[in-house]
């Protein structure tokens, strides 16, 4: 779990169920980060409720500050739970790409050296 994890509600009162759901879904994404990135990551989840006329009026915005990059995902849906699910899926893909681009490549060098000797 992240050390800095904030959940805010804008124009809506956030239930404890929604807060715990967001903490569970977004909080488990730390397994896609290195130890160094986990320690310095800061996650901020903002849940907004729009006007009643709009079909997708519940918005989940996740901002994750990492050592070399900031990832921002903003999704709207019919309720908070589905908006959090969609944001979690997109954030997972972004974290996997972040890990590939910012890894040091020691594992790949070791594997390449092992197969080149044979």
Backbone torsions as a table, in degrees:
resi	resn	phi	psi	omega
1	UNK	NA	150.1	-179.2
2	UNK	-74.9	148.7	176.8
3	UNK	-72.1	-40.4	-178.9
4	UNK	-111.3	106.0	-177.6
5	UNK	-137.7	110.9	-176.1
6	UNK	-116.7	139.0	175.4
7	UNK	-124.5	124.9	-178.7
8	UNK	-124.0	151.1	174.1
9	UNK	-118.2	133.7	178.4
10	UNK	-117.1	122.6	-178.8
11	UNK	60.0	25.3	-179.8
12	UNK	-156.0	147.5	172.0
13	UNK	-95.0	125.6	-174.4
14	UNK	-92.7	125.1	177.9
15	UNK	-70.6	154.8	173.9
16	UNK	-61.8	-29.7	177.7
17	UNK	-64.4	-42.9	179.7
18	UNK	-67.0	-40.7	178.6
19	UNK	-62.6	-45.5	-179.8
20	UNK	-67.8	-35.3	177.7
21	UNK	-64.7	-44.6	179.0
22	UNK	-64.9	-41.0	178.8
23	UNK	-63.7	-38.3	-179.8
24	UNK	-69.8	-47.2	-175.5
25	UNK	-71.0	-48.5	-177.3
26	UNK	-79.7	-31.2	-177.4
27	UNK	-68.7	-28.1	-178.2
28	UNK	-79.9	-4.3	179.7
29	UNK	-75.6	-3.8	179.2
30	UNK	-67.3	-15.1	178.8
31	UNK	-70.2	-13.0	177.9
32	UNK	-90.9	4.6	-178.7
33	UNK	-113.7	157.3	174.8
34	UNK	-76.2	168.9	-178.6
35	UNK	-60.8	-41.9	-179.3
36	UNK	-64.0	-43.1	-179.3
37	UNK	-68.7	-34.2	178.3
38	UNK	-62.7	-41.2	-175.9
39	UNK	-68.8	-32.4	-176.0
40	UNK	-104.9	5.4	-178.9
41	UNK	-76.5	144.7	176.5
42	UNK	-130.4	123.7	-176.7
43	UNK	-115.5	132.9	177.5
44	UNK	-130.4	120.6	179.6
45	UNK	-108.7	125.0	178.7
46	UNK	-117.2	122.1	179.6
47	UNK	-108.5	123.7	-176.8
48	UNK	-121.3	145.7	175.2
49	UNK	-116.4	125.5	-178.6
50	UNK	-90.4	-161.9	-179.0
51	UNK	-75.0	154.5	-176.0
52	UNK	-68.1	-22.1	-179.0
53	UNK	-71.3	-28.5	-176.3
54	UNK	-77.0	136.3	-179.6
55	UNK	-67.4	-50.8	177.8
56	UNK	-97.2	79.7	-172.5
57	UNK	-97.3	-10.6	180.0
58	UNK	-99.4	124.0	-175.3
59	UNK	-119.3	136.4	175.3
60	UNK	-118.2	121.4	178.0
61	UNK	-118.5	121.7	-179.0
62	UNK	-114.3	125.4	177.4
63	UNK	-118.6	119.5	-178.4
64	UNK	-119.2	115.4	179.8
65	UNK	-94.4	117.0	-178.8
66	UNK	-114.6	168.8	-175.0
67	UNK	-55.3	-39.7	-175.9
68	UNK	-115.8	1.7	-173.6
69	UNK	-161.3	156.8	173.3
70	UNK	-117.9	126.1	179.6
71	UNK	-104.3	130.9	-179.7
72	UNK	-129.8	128.4	177.8
73	UNK	-127.6	133.7	179.2
74	UNK	-133.6	119.3	-177.5
75	UNK	-133.7	145.3	177.3
76	UNK	-119.7	147.2	-179.8
77	UNK	-156.0	-174.4	-177.0
78	UNK	-71.7	-33.9	176.8
79	UNK	-142.5	172.1	-177.1
80	UNK	-64.6	-37.6	-176.4
81	UNK	-63.2	-45.0	179.9
82	UNK	-71.3	-33.4	176.6
83	UNK	-64.8	-39.3	177.7
84	UNK	-66.0	-40.1	178.4
85	UNK	-61.5	-45.4	-179.0
86	UNK	-65.9	-42.7	178.7
87	UNK	-64.1	-37.8	179.1
88	UNK	-64.1	-41.3	179.6
89	UNK	-64.2	-45.3	-180.0
90	UNK	-67.4	-38.1	179.6
91	UNK	-67.6	-34.6	177.5
92	UNK	-62.1	-43.9	178.2
93	UNK	-63.7	-41.1	179.5
94	UNK	-66.5	-37.4	179.1
95	UNK	-68.6	-37.2	177.1
96	UNK	-63.9	-40.7	177.1
97	UNK	-67.2	-39.5	177.2
98	UNK	-60.2	-43.3	-178.7
99	UNK	-65.4	-37.6	179.2
100	UNK	-67.8	-40.0	-176.2
101	UNK	-79.1	-28.5	-175.1
102	UNK	-107.2	9.0	175.6
103	UNK	-78.0	153.4	-175.7
104	UNK	-80.2	-14.7	175.0
105	UNK	83.4	12.9	179.9
106	UNK	-63.1	-39.5	-180.0
107	UNK	-62.4	-43.9	-179.2
108	UNK	-66.2	-37.1	178.5
109	UNK	-67.1	-39.4	179.2
110	UNK	-66.0	-43.1	179.0
111	UNK	-65.1	-40.6	179.1
112	UNK	-64.8	-40.9	179.5
113	UNK	-65.8	-38.3	-179.6
114	UNK	-64.7	-43.1	-177.8
115	UNK	-79.5	-23.8	179.7
116	UNK	-77.5	-23.8	177.6
117	UNK	-74.2	-28.7	-174.8
118	UNK	-76.0	NA	NA
